Amino acid sequence: MEGEAGRITAALDQVGERLKRLRTQRGITLTALAETTGISKSTLSRLETGQRKPSLELLLPLAQAYRVPLDDLVGAPEVGDPRIRLKPRQVNGRTVIPLTRQPGGLQSWKMVIPASNTDPDPRVHDGYEWMYVLSGRLRLILGGHDLVLGPGEVAEFDTRVPHWFGSAGEEPVELLSVFGGQGERMHVRAKSGPKR
């Protein structure tokens, strides 16, 4: 187990170098990357120099901005063939790609919602949902709220509240969804910076 922990630490130590190499190869400035991702220039700089540990909240928008798999940013070791080969399916006109194989607990999907999916039809059911918009504009109706989320924005809600989501623009919406049927929630923790 200690060997595995060492490999993980070594992989994470290389993330900064990978991020800097990718940015310079593409000729992107820290300022431009900060505008694209919503991550501050100083945080991006600290990530690249190894002064800040990478987290999922930081790496997901960077992977999206660079249009590379998250594994490429962290240098995930290859263990056989890690691909999950689950088939996309159509559900209410949406393409739904399951990202988890095990039944029960938290389930995750990538969804592609066509631009034509714009007629609200709020529903309720047991559970808790977390969504991350990859591209396009997502319209989310949740109780009395009518929101529009863009790339990199996240929503989290109790699905017992009447809700509906679909396209808010003239292009499809791509999103990641994590759903807990028994009310399990996605826990995202960010380490706070040093106190001043």
ZADONU-744442 format. One record per atom (N, C-alpha, C): atom name; chain; x, y negated, z negated; residue number from 0. Coordinates in steps of 0.001 Angstrom, whole numbers, plus 500000, padded with zeros to 6 digits. Each point is the difference from the previous one (the first is absolute). Example, Ala and Ser with C-alpha at 12.3 -4.5 7.8 and 13.67 -1.06 7.14 Angstrom:
NODE  N  A  513190  505690  492200  0;
NODE  CA  A  499110  498810  500000  0;
NODE  C  A  500900  498800  500000  0;
NODE  N  A  499650  498950  500720  1;
NODE  CA  A  500820  498810  499940  1;
NODE  C  A  499230  498910  499270  1;
***
This chain:
NODE  N  A  500824  501192  500000  0;
NODE  CA  A  499176  498808  500000  0;
NODE  C  A  500865  498749  500000  0;
NODE  N  A  501139  500063  499267  1;
NODE  CA  A  500889  498850  499950  1;
NODE  C  A  500542  499686  501388  1;
NODE  N  A  500277  501046  500801  2;
NODE  CA  A  500474  499801  501365  2;
NODE  C  A  498974  499279  500847  2;
NODE  N  A  498725  500373  499847  3;
NODE  CA  A  498921  499358  500751  3;
NODE  C  A  499876  498534  499600  3;
NODE  N  A  500081  499714  498702  4;
NODE  CA  A  499921  498615  499529  4;
NODE  C  A  501167  499191  500547  4;
NODE  N  A  501166  500609  500079  5;
NODE  CA  A  501174  499328  500553  5;
NODE  C  A  499829  499673  501470  5;
NODE  N  A  499397  500932  500751  6;
NODE  CA  A  499764  499764  501432  6;
NODE  C  A  498997  498864  500199  6;
NODE  N  A  498983  499956  499142  7;
NODE  CA  A  498998  498930  500100  7;
NODE  C  A  500645  498656  499695  7;
NODE  N  A  500788  499940  498945  8;
NODE  CA  A  500687  498759  499638  8;
NODE  C  A  500923  499555  501120  8;
NODE  N  A  500743  500945  500586  9;
NODE  CA  A  500915  499665  501099  9;
NODE  C  A  499224  499460  501198  9;
NODE  N  A  498858  500621  500312  10;
NODE  CA  A  499183  499538  501131  10;
NODE  C  A  499490  498585  499743  10;
NODE  N  A  499527  499735  498780  11;
NODE  CA  A  499493  498662  499672  11;
NODE  C  A  501108  498956  500012  11;
NODE  N  A  501222  500394  499632  12;
NODE  CA  A  501128  499067  500011  12;
NODE  C  A  500346  499547  501411  12;
NODE  N  A  499633  500789  501006  13;
NODE  CA  A  500316  499675  501390  13;
NODE  C  A  498911  499169  500684  13;
NODE  N  A  498861  499797  499344  14;
NODE  CA  A  498877  499289  500617  14;
NODE  C  A  500395  498588  500408  14;
NODE  N  A  500706  499279  499136  15;
NODE  CA  A  500389  498622  500302  15;
NODE  C  A  500819  499899  501274  15;
NODE  N  A  500983  500909  500146  16;
NODE  CA  A  500829  499998  501206  16;
NODE  C  A  499148  500286  501241  16;
NODE  N  A  499069  500945  499892  17;
NODE  CA  A  499123  500321  501134  17;
NODE  C  A  499137  498794  500384  17;
NODE  N  A  499449  499326  498990  18;
NODE  CA  A  499148  498840  500268  18;
NODE  C  A  500787  498890  500693  18;
NODE  N  A  501213  499720  499509  19;
NODE  CA  A  500804  498941  500603  19;
NODE  C  A  500395  500368  501428  19;
NODE  N  A  500419  501247  500207  20;
NODE  CA  A  500402  500447  501330  20;
NODE  C  A  498833  499885  500984  20;
NODE  N  A  498822  500436  499566  21;
NODE  CA  A  498815  499945  500859  21;
NODE  C  A  499645  498559  500351  21;
NODE  N  A  500051  499115  499015  22;
NODE  CA  A  499660  498596  500242  22;
NODE  C  A  500999  499353  500946  22;
NODE  N  A  501303  500223  499782  23;
NODE  CA  A  500998  499368  500864  23;
NODE  C  A  499982  500595  501405  23;
NODE  N  A  499762  501297  500119  24;
NODE  CA  A  499902  500618  501328  24;
NODE  C  A  498860  499395  500807  24;
NODE  N  A  498946  499607  499328  25;
NODE  CA  A  498829  499448  500685  25;
NODE  C  A  500049  498480  500104  25;
NODE  N  A  501051  499403  499445  26;
NODE  CA  A  500168  498553  500110  26;
NODE  C  A  498938  499210  499254  26;
NODE  N  A  499571  500508  498848  27;
NODE  CA  A  498956  499343  499208  27;
NODE  C  A  500655  499302  498809  27;
NODE  N  A  499609  498770  499738  28;
NODE  CA  A  500529  499284  498835  28;
NODE  C  A  499211  500387  498751  28;
NODE  N  A  500596  499769  498846  29;
NODE  CA  A  499289  500249  498746  29;
NODE  C  A  498748  499138  499908  29;
NODE  N  A  500086  498770  500486  30;
NODE  CA  A  498856  499088  499965  30;
NODE  C  A  498848  500553  500836  30;
NODE  N  A  500307  500467  501214  31;
NODE  CA  A  498959  500548  500880  31;
NODE  C  A  499403  501265  499393  31;
NODE  N  A  500850  500847  499414  32;
NODE  CA  A  499507  501233  499387  32;
NODE  C  A  499116  499687  498798  32;
NODE  N  A  500367  498983  499236  33;
NODE  CA  A  499196  499595  498844  33;
NODE  C  A  498615  499546  500458  33;
NODE  N  A  499946  499241  501099  34;
NODE  CA  A  498710  499541  500516  34;
NODE  C  A  499151  501167  500488  34;
NODE  N  A  500626  500992  500641  35;
NODE  CA  A  499274  501152  500547  35;
NODE  C  A  499461  500911  498903  35;
NODE  N  A  500809  500219  498957  36;
NODE  CA  A  499637  500978  498971  36;
NODE  C  A  499319  499405  498778  36;
NODE  N  A  500173  498692  499773  37;
NODE  CA  A  499472  499403  498781  37;
NODE  C  A  500890  500242  498790  37;
NODE  N  A  501181  500565  500228  38;
NODE  CA  A  500970  500237  498928  38;
NODE  C  A  500965  498813  500005  38;
NODE  N  A  500312  499461  498836  39;
NODE  CA  A  500856  498818  499948  39;
NODE  C  A  501383  500288  500581  39;
NODE  N  A  500604  498959  500526  40;
NODE  CA  A  501336  500101  500596  40;
NODE  C  A  501012  500488  498958  40;
NODE  N  A  499891  499502  498769  41;
NODE  CA  A  500947  500410  498957  41;
NODE  C  A  499841  501480  499656  41;
NODE  N  A  498755  500494  499976  42;
NODE  CA  A  499775  501419  499713  42;
NODE  C  A  500581  500849  501127  42;
NODE  N  A  499794  499574  501251  43;
NODE  CA  A  500552  500738  501139  43;
NODE  C  A  501527  500042  499927  43;
NODE  N  A  500596  498874  499654  44;
NODE  CA  A  501456  499926  499883  44;
NODE  C  A  500505  500941  498901  44;
NODE  N  A  499314  499989  498853  45;
NODE  CA  A  500412  500876  498888  45;
NODE  C  A  499815  501471  500357  45;
NODE  N  A  498956  500324  500779  46;
NODE  CA  A  499824  501384  500462  46;
NODE  C  A  501184  500426  500867  46;
NODE  N  A  500381  499130  500934  47;
NODE  CA  A  501086  500330  500928  47;
NODE  C  A  501348  500127  499310  47;
NODE  N  A  500208  499254  498917  48;
NODE  CA  A  501290  500058  499303  48;
NODE  C  A  499999  501022  498863  48;
NODE  N  A  498878  500675  499788  49;
NODE  CA  A  499930  501013  498957  49;
NODE  C  A  499756  499437  498619  49;
NODE  N  A  499727  498701  499895  50;
NODE  CA  A  499744  499392  498691  50;
NODE  C  A  498571  500226  499541  50;
NODE  N  A  499145  500479  500906  51;
NODE  CA  A  498608  500308  499653  51;
NODE  C  A  499693  501404  500484  51;
NODE  N  A  499396  500795  499115  52;
NODE  CA  A  499638  501364  500384  52;
NODE  C  A  498806  499970  500950  52;
NODE  N  A  500033  500840  501024  53;
NODE  CA  A  498860  500051  500929  53;
NODE  C  A  498789  500625  499326  53;
NODE  N  A  498826  499493  500343  54;
NODE  CA  A  498751  500565  499492  54;
NODE  C  A  499062  500184  501186  54;
NODE  N  A  498970  500787  499807  55;
NODE  CA  A  499037  500244  501071  55;
NODE  C  A  499335  498702  500441  55;
NODE  N  A  499701  499102  499055  56;
NODE  CA  A  499352  498733  500336  56;
NODE  C  A  500858  499153  500922  56;
NODE  N  A  501328  500154  499908  57;
NODE  CA  A  500906  499237  500854  57;
NODE  C  A  500304  500740  501306  57;
NODE  N  A  500141  501323  499919  58;
NODE  CA  A  500403  500767  501180  58;
NODE  C  A  498874  500176  501014  58;
NODE  N  A  498743  500104  499552  59;
NODE  CA  A  498897  500174  500956  59;
NODE  C  A  499900  498826  500981  59;
NODE  N  A  499988  498728  499532  60;
NODE  CA  A  499934  498905  500964  60;
NODE  C  A  501239  499920  500898  60;
NODE  N  A  501172  500396  499466  61;
NODE  CA  A  501214  499980  500819  61;
NODE  C  A  499937  501072  501086  61;
NODE  N  A  499530  501189  499642  62;
NODE  CA  A  499853  501066  501004  62;
NODE  C  A  499028  499560  501083  62;
NODE  N  A  498934  499311  499599  63;
NODE  CA  A  499023  499512  500979  63;
NODE  C  A  500616  498916  500885  63;
NODE  N  A  500734  499083  499411  64;
NODE  CA  A  500612  498907  500770  64;
NODE  C  A  501007  500541  501011  64;
NODE  N  A  500774  500998  499600  65;
NODE  CA  A  501001  500578  500890  65;
NODE  C  A  499426  501094  500905  65;
NODE  N  A  498766  500415  499701  66;
NODE  CA  A  499335  501079  500751  66;
NODE  C  A  500831  501280  499979  66;
NODE  N  A  500419  500389  498794  67;
NODE  CA  A  500741  501244  499808  67;
NODE  C  A  499338  500781  498870  67;
NODE  N  A  500155  501323  499994  68;
NODE  CA  A  499466  500784  498879  68;
NODE  C  A  500703  499622  498697  68;
NODE  N  A  499280  500082  498923  69;
NODE  CA  A  500557  499706  498678  69;
NODE  C  A  501233  500862  499727  69;
NODE  N  A  499976  501252  500470  70;
NODE  CA  A  501143  500905  499808  70;
NODE  C  A  501281  499421  500580  70;
NODE  N  A  499893  499244  501111  71;
NODE  CA  A  501193  499414  500611  71;
NODE  C  A  500620  498943  499097  71;
NODE  N  A  499179  499297  499240  72;
NODE  CA  A  500526  498958  499110  72;
NODE  C  A  500698  500599  498787  72;
NODE  N  A  499476  501093  499486  73;
NODE  CA  A  500572  500574  498783  73;
NODE  C  A  500985  501121  500288  73;
NODE  N  A  500113  500392  501272  74;
NODE  CA  A  500941  501077  500326  74;
NODE  C  A  499612  501294  499337  74;
NODE  N  A  498703  500314  500029  75;
NODE  CA  A  499513  501215  499354  75;
NODE  C  A  500710  501223  500575  75;
NODE  N  A  500488  500867  499131  76;
NODE  CA  A  500695  501198  500485  76;
NODE  C  A  499031  500924  500728  76;
NODE  N  A  500512  500639  501038  77;
NODE  CA  A  499171  500939  500744  77;
NODE  C  A  500000  501334  499273  77;
NODE  N  A  498826  500529  499782  78;
NODE  CA  A  499851  501300  499368  78;
NODE  C  A  499114  500810  500929  78;
NODE  N  A  500615  500748  500879  79;
NODE  CA  A  499199  500741  500962  79;
NODE  C  A  499220  499019  500853  79;
NODE  N  A  498792  500340  500316  80;
NODE  CA  A  499121  499118  500774  80;
NODE  C  A  498969  499424  499047  80;
NODE  N  A  500170  498720  499582  81;
NODE  CA  A  499118  499427  498991  81;
NODE  C  A  498664  499494  500536  81;
NODE  N  A  499801  500103  501315  82;
NODE  CA  A  498784  499425  500570  82;
NODE  C  A  498750  500737  499531  82;
NODE  N  A  498985  499228  499709  83;
NODE  CA  A  498688  500550  499676  83;
NODE  C  A  499216  500016  501296  83;
NODE  N  A  499565  501146  500413  84;
NODE  CA  A  499351  500126  501308  84;
NODE  C  A  498489  500149  499823  84;
NODE  N  A  499375  498922  499582  85;
NODE  CA  A  498559  499999  499852  85;
NODE  C  A  499392  499245  501165  85;
NODE  N  A  498878  500467  500467  86;
NODE  CA  A  499378  499460  501210  86;
NODE  C  A  499147  498769  499704  86;
NODE  N  A  500140  498967  500850  87;
NODE  CA  A  499095  498852  499889  87;
NODE  C  A  498574  500443  500310  87;
NODE  N  A  499034  499334  499391  88;
NODE  CA  A  498605  500307  500316  88;
NODE  C  A  499213  498693  500086  88;
NODE  N  A  498869  500060  500648  89;
NODE  CA  A  499128  498842  500139  89;
NODE  C  A  498921  500062  498919  89;
NODE  N  A  499852  498923  499231  90;
NODE  CA  A  498985  499907  498957  90;
NODE  C  A  499319  498641  500163  90;
NODE  N  A  498736  500014  500353  91;
NODE  CA  A  499229  498757  500202  91;
NODE  C  A  500710  499041  500961  91;
NODE  N  A  500563  500529  501083  92;
NODE  CA  A  500659  499179  500999  92;
NODE  C  A  501412  499570  499637  92;
NODE  N  A  500506  500444  498868  93;
NODE  CA  A  501343  499640  499536  93;
NODE  C  A  500915  501209  500156  93;
NODE  N  A  501266  499756  500317  94;
NODE  CA  A  500983  501080  500019  94;
NODE  C  A  500576  500111  498598  94;
NODE  N  A  499897  501177  499421  95;
NODE  CA  A  500460  500240  498636  95;
NODE  C  A  501074  501082  500056  95;
NODE  N  A  501186  499670  499490  96;
NODE  CA  A  501115  500938  499995  96;
NODE  C  A  500340  500317  498547  96;
NODE  N  A  499732  501228  499551  97;
NODE  CA  A  500324  500341  498608  97;
NODE  C  A  501514  500045  499804  97;
NODE  N  A  500466  499461  498883  98;
NODE  CA  A  501427  499985  499692  98;
NODE  C  A  500346  500897  498821  98;
NODE  N  A  498994  500599  499391  99;
NODE  CA  A  500225  500929  498898  99;
NODE  C  A  499393  501339  500366  99;
NODE  N  A  500601  501054  499483  100;
NODE  CA  A  499522  501348  500318  100;
NODE  C  A  499228  500647  498858  100;
NODE  N  A  500356  499648  498779  101;
NODE  CA  A  499409  500682  498858  101;
NODE  C  A  498588  499499  499726  101;
NODE  N  A  499101  500884  499600  102;
NODE  CA  A  498649  499562  499643  102;
NODE  C  A  499996  499366  498611  102;
NODE  N  A  499004  499154  499750  103;
NODE  CA  A  499844  499392  498679  103;
NODE  C  A  501021  498907  499752  103;
NODE  N  A  499853  499303  498894  104;
NODE  CA  A  500921  498926  499649  104;
NODE  C  A  499941  498865  500999  104;
NODE  N  A  501069  499229  500057  105;
NODE  CA  A  500071  498892  500945  105;
NODE  C  A  500179  500523  501417  105;
NODE  N  A  499244  499432  500916  106;
NODE  CA  A  500087  500359  501416  106;
NODE  C  A  500414  498758  500772  106;
NODE  N  A  500842  500173  501016  107;
NODE  CA  A  500404  498835  500791  107;
NODE  C  A  499753  500239  501481  107;
NODE  N  A  499684  498900  500681  108;
NODE  CA  A  499709  500035  501428  108;
NODE  C  A  500580  498772  500669  108;
NODE  N  A  500283  500142  501281  109;
NODE  CA  A  500197  498845  500864  109;
NODE  C  A  498720  499909  500810  109;
NODE  N  A  499442  498802  500112  110;
NODE  CA  A  498769  499796  500766  110;
NODE  C  A  500243  498973  501095  110;
NODE  N  A  499383  500246  501137  111;
NODE  CA  A  499987  499029  501084  111;
NODE  C  A  498533  499701  500276  111;
NODE  N  A  499620  498748  499766  112;
NODE  CA  A  498608  499578  500162  112;
NODE  C  A  499912  499147  501257  112;
NODE  N  A  499202  500412  500980  113;
NODE  CA  A  499923  499223  501242  113;
NODE  C  A  499376  498625  499780  113;
NODE  N  A  500302  499087  500913  114;
NODE  CA  A  499469  498633  499916  114;
NODE  C  A  498478  499996  500069  114;
NODE  N  A  499416  501034  500582  115;
NODE  CA  A  498544  500056  500135  115;
NODE  C  A  499304  500354  498683  115;
NODE  N  A  500762  500426  499001  116;
NODE  CA  A  499421  500409  498715  116;
NODE  C  A  499836  498766  499123  116;
NODE  N  A  498906  499239  500219  117;
NODE  CA  A  499815  498723  499294  117;
NODE  C  A  498653  499862  499304  117;
NODE  N  A  499140  501025  500068  118;
NODE  CA  A  498670  499897  499394  118;
NODE  C  A  500019  500540  498572  118;
NODE  N  A  499905  499119  498994  119;
NODE  CA  A  500053  500445  498606  119;
NODE  C  A  498869  500966  499648  119;
NODE  N  A  500376  501034  499281  120;
NODE  CA  A  499052  500991  499499  120;
NODE  C  A  500527  500455  498633  120;
NODE  N  A  499864  499132  498959  121;
NODE  CA  A  500580  500313  498689  121;
NODE  C  A  499495  501322  499426  121;
NODE  N  A  500926  500716  499361  122;
NODE  CA  A  499723  501296  499376  122;
NODE  C  A  500572  500016  498592  122;
NODE  N  A  499558  500956  499208  123;
NODE  CA  A  500564  500230  498671  123;
NODE  C  A  500262  501495  499839  123;
NODE  N  A  501025  500324  499237  124;
NODE  CA  A  500310  501390  499656  124;
NODE  C  A  501006  499973  498862  124;
NODE  N  A  500155  501111  499328  125;
NODE  CA  A  500962  500072  498908  125;
NODE  C  A  501419  499888  500553  125;
NODE  N  A  500866  499363  499232  126;
NODE  CA  A  501405  499944  500371  126;
NODE  C  A  500592  498617  499875  126;
NODE  N  A  501257  499917  500424  127;
NODE  CA  A  500763  498764  499948  127;
NODE  C  A  500879  499964  501234  127;
NODE  N  A  500049  498864  500701  128;
NODE  CA  A  500743  499925  501252  128;
NODE  C  A  501015  498866  499974  128;
NODE  N  A  501147  500271  500619  129;
NODE  CA  A  501086  499046  500173  129;
NODE  C  A  500296  499943  501491  129;
NODE  N  A  500065  498799  500600  130;
NODE  CA  A  500233  499853  501438  130;
NODE  C  A  501146  499026  500257  130;
NODE  N  A  500809  500330  501009  131;
NODE  CA  A  501103  499148  500429  131;
NODE  C  A  499842  499783  501499  131;
NODE  N  A  499847  498746  500442  132;
NODE  CA  A  499798  499700  501415  132;
NODE  C  A  501353  499993  500709  132;
NODE  N  A  500124  500868  501011  133;
NODE  CA  A  501231  500080  500786  133;
NODE  C  A  499996  499002  501155  133;
NODE  N  A  498873  499928  500712  134;
NODE  CA  A  499892  499064  501118  134;
NODE  C  A  498536  499660  500239  134;
NODE  N  A  499779  498883  500684  135;
NODE  CA  A  498632  499542  500240  135;
NODE  C  A  499463  499246  498801  135;
NODE  N  A  498695  499735  500046  136;
NODE  CA  A  499334  499280  498914  136;
NODE  C  A  498831  500851  499517  136;
NODE  N  A  499990  500301  498715  137;
NODE  CA  A  498990  500856  499387  137;
NODE  C  A  498954  499140  499298  137;
NODE  N  A  498739  500238  500307  138;
NODE  CA  A  498913  499349  499259  138;
NODE  C  A  499545  500975  498932  138;
NODE  N  A  499987  499557  498757  139;
NODE  CA  A  499582  500816  498868  139;
NODE  C  A  498838  499301  499310  139;
NODE  N  A  498875  500689  499959  140;
NODE  CA  A  498850  499517  499242  140;
NODE  C  A  499948  500850  498739  140;
NODE  N  A  500070  499346  498854  141;
NODE  CA  A  500048  500686  498717  141;
NODE  C  A  499083  499261  499043  141;
NODE  N  A  498848  500613  499720  142;
NODE  CA  A  499017  499321  499169  142;
NODE  C  A  499603  498694  500662  142;
NODE  N  A  500157  498872  499317  143;
NODE  CA  A  499659  498699  500552  143;
NODE  C  A  501143  499314  500730  143;
NODE  N  A  501147  500680  500136  144;
NODE  CA  A  501166  499405  500663  144;
NODE  C  A  500059  500426  501463  144;
NODE  N  A  500392  499080  500855  145;
NODE  CA  A  500215  500270  501418  145;
NODE  C  A  501399  499470  500310  145;
NODE  N  A  500976  500904  500104  146;
NODE  CA  A  501410  499622  500101  146;
NODE  C  A  500595  500422  501334  146;
NODE  N  A  501045  499303  500424  147;
NODE  CA  A  500779  500402  501173  147;
NODE  C  A  501443  500160  499537  147;
NODE  N  A  500572  501179  500258  148;
NODE  CA  A  501374  500301  499614  148;
NODE  C  A  500841  500157  501254  148;
NODE  N  A  501211  499460  499963  149;
NODE  CA  A  500929  500111  501119  149;
NODE  C  A  501101  500994  499694  149;
NODE  N  A  500925  500198  500935  150;
NODE  CA  A  501108  500938  499806  150;
NODE  C  A  500764  499722  498715  150;
NODE  N  A  500268  501064  499255  151;
NODE  CA  A  500742  499888  498747  151;
NODE  C  A  499137  499728  498792  151;
NODE  N  A  498703  499755  500200  152;
NODE  CA  A  499130  499743  498850  152;
NODE  C  A  499410  501310  499490  152;
NODE  N  A  499685  499996  498713  153;
NODE  CA  A  499529  501192  499308  153;
NODE  C  A  498686  499698  499296  153;
NODE  N  A  499113  500991  499989  154;
NODE  CA  A  498760  499911  499220  154;
NODE  C  A  499879  501275  499185  154;
NODE  N  A  499407  499868  498828  155;
NODE  CA  A  499801  501131  499104  155;
NODE  C  A  498637  499815  499365  155;
NODE  N  A  499159  501060  500011  156;
NODE  CA  A  498659  499815  499463  156;
NODE  C  A  499351  501315  499599  156;
NODE  N  A  499013  499874  499125  157;
NODE  CA  A  499159  501103  499551  157;
NODE  C  A  498954  500226  501089  157;
NODE  N  A  499921  501214  500536  158;
NODE  CA  A  499093  500275  501118  158;
NODE  C  A  498542  500151  499564  158;
NODE  N  A  499733  499850  498699  159;
NODE  CA  A  498605  499981  499543  159;
NODE  C  A  499377  498625  500239  159;
NODE  N  A  500846  499029  500375  160;
NODE  CA  A  499516  498675  500405  160;
NODE  C  A  499677  500099  501497  160;
NODE  N  A  498832  499497  500438  161;
NODE  CA  A  499681  500080  501432  161;
NODE  C  A  501136  499373  500826  161;
NODE  N  A  500484  500765  500995  162;
NODE  CA  A  501139  499539  500787  162;
NODE  C  A  499904  500477  501443  162;
NODE  N  A  500673  499270  500857  163;
NODE  CA  A  500136  500329  501418  163;
NODE  C  A  501259  499334  500504  163;
NODE  N  A  500699  500623  500944  164;
NODE  CA  A  501147  499353  500618  164;
NODE  C  A  500050  500349  501481  164;
NODE  N  A  500461  499014  500779  165;
NODE  CA  A  500089  500163  501445  165;
NODE  C  A  500879  498915  500583  165;
NODE  N  A  499979  499873  501312  166;
NODE  CA  A  500829  499023  500686  166;
NODE  C  A  499437  498589  499814  166;
NODE  N  A  500918  499037  499839  167;
NODE  CA  A  499591  498599  499884  167;
NODE  C  A  500500  499212  501201  167;
NODE  N  A  500472  500679  501007  168;
NODE  CA  A  500565  499288  501138  168;
NODE  C  A  499706  500707  501302  168;
NODE  N  A  500776  499643  501002  169;
NODE  CA  A  499811  500571  501328  169;
NODE  C  A  500989  501120  500260  169;
NODE  N  A  500616  500510  498943  170;
NODE  CA  A  500946  501101  500145  170;
NODE  C  A  499725  501036  498921  170;
NODE  N  A  500454  501240  500216  171;
NODE  CA  A  499799  501025  498974  171;
NODE  C  A  500756  499647  498716  171;
NODE  N  A  499581  500602  498920  172;
NODE  CA  A  500659  499845  498701  172;
NODE  C  A  500638  501336  499654  172;
NODE  N  A  501261  499955  499581  173;
NODE  CA  A  500669  501200  499494  173;
NODE  C  A  500233  499788  498516  173;
NODE  N  A  499683  501026  499203  174;
NODE  CA  A  500198  499872  498562  174;
NODE  C  A  500347  501326  499369  174;
NODE  N  A  500627  499912  498840  175;
NODE  CA  A  500246  501168  499165  175;
NODE  C  A  498974  499959  498884  175;
NODE  N  A  499447  501163  499670  176;
NODE  CA  A  499003  500082  498941  176;
NODE  C  A  500388  501110  499040  176;
NODE  N  A  499929  499702  498713  177;
NODE  CA  A  500182  501012  498956  177;
NODE  C  A  498701  500022  499210  177;
NODE  N  A  499399  501191  499902  178;
NODE  CA  A  498691  500129  499367  178;
NODE  C  A  500055  501056  498908  178;
NODE  N  A  499468  499650  498835  179;
NODE  CA  A  499864  500944  498894  179;
NODE  C  A  498528  500282  499770  179;
NODE  N  A  499548  501187  500346  180;
NODE  CA  A  498589  500358  499901  180;
NODE  C  A  499466  500015  498584  180;
NODE  N  A  500860  500243  499037  181;
NODE  CA  A  499572  500031  498601  181;
NODE  C  A  500357  498703  499284  181;
NODE  N  A  500277  498969  500779  182;
NODE  CA  A  500334  498704  499402  182;
NODE  C  A  501477  499823  499745  182;
NODE  N  A  500857  500940  500512  183;
NODE  CA  A  501437  499811  499850  183;
NODE  C  A  500389  498718  500717  183;
NODE  N  A  500967  499300  499438  184;
NODE  CA  A  500419  498726  500582  184;
NODE  C  A  501449  500069  500415  184;
NODE  N  A  500325  499194  501002  185;
NODE  CA  A  501379  499827  500444  185;
NODE  C  A  500651  499050  499005  185;
NODE  N  A  501110  500386  499419  186;
NODE  CA  A  500683  499128  499038  186;
NODE  C  A  501251  499450  500658  186;
NODE  N  A  500017  498697  500210  187;
NODE  CA  A  501147  499324  500597  187;
NODE  C  A  500571  499091  498922  187;
NODE  N  A  501255  500233  499694  188;
NODE  CA  A  500644  499190  498963  188;
NODE  C  A  501165  499262  500621  188;
NODE  N  A  500113  498731  499678  189;
NODE  CA  A  501139  499205  500455  189;
NODE  C  A  500786  499573  498778  189;
NODE  N  A  501300  500169  500059  190;
NODE  CA  A  500846  499580  498904  190;
NODE  C  A  500152  498491  500060  190;
NODE  N  A  499773  499338  498893  191;
NODE  CA  A  500122  498546  500005  191;
NODE  C  A  501466  499613  500005  191;
NODE  N  A  500272  498828  500539  192;
NODE  CA  A  501359  499499  500082  192;
NODE  C  A  500490  499517  498657  192;
NODE  N  A  501264  499597  499946  193;
NODE  CA  A  500546  499511  498713  193;
NODE  C  A  499287  498744  499545  193;
NODE  N  A  499811  499895  498697  194;
NODE  CA  A  499338  498823  499445  194;
NODE  C  A  500934  498820  500024  194;
NODE  N  A  499426  498862  500289  195;
NODE  CA  A  500823  498773  500086  195;
NODE  C  A  499744  499120  498829  195;
***
